Amino acid sequence: MKVSARNLIPGTVKKVTIGMVNAEVVIEAAPGVEIVSVITKESAEAMGLKAGAKVKAMVKASSVMIVAE
């Protein structure tokens, strides 16, 4: 598969929670570093996402905000 996004973060699926419409997928990118994605239930099932699967999180954003206290 080829994509234009350059922000591909490899990781391992830690947990998949399937809801009525959406699924929450928790990816461990590094020890203690998690990325959470909400995708459609249909997509999660079609991809066969399960804990332990090797995946990449693709991040495409027009802006990144920084907050400091």
CORCORKA-V295962 format. One record per backbone hydrogen bond with DSSP energy under -1.0 kcal/mol. NH is the residue of the N-H (numbers start at 1). CO is the residue of the C=O. Records with the same first field share a line. If there is no record, write none. Layout:
BEGIN
NH=CO  CO
END
This chain:
BEGIN
8=6
9=57
11=55
12=28
13=53
14=26
15=26
17=24
19=22
23=39
24=17
25=37
26=15
27=35
28=12
29=33
30=33
33=30
35=27
37=25
39=23
41=21
44=40
45=41
46=42
47=43
49=44
52=13
53=50
55=11
57=9
59=7
END
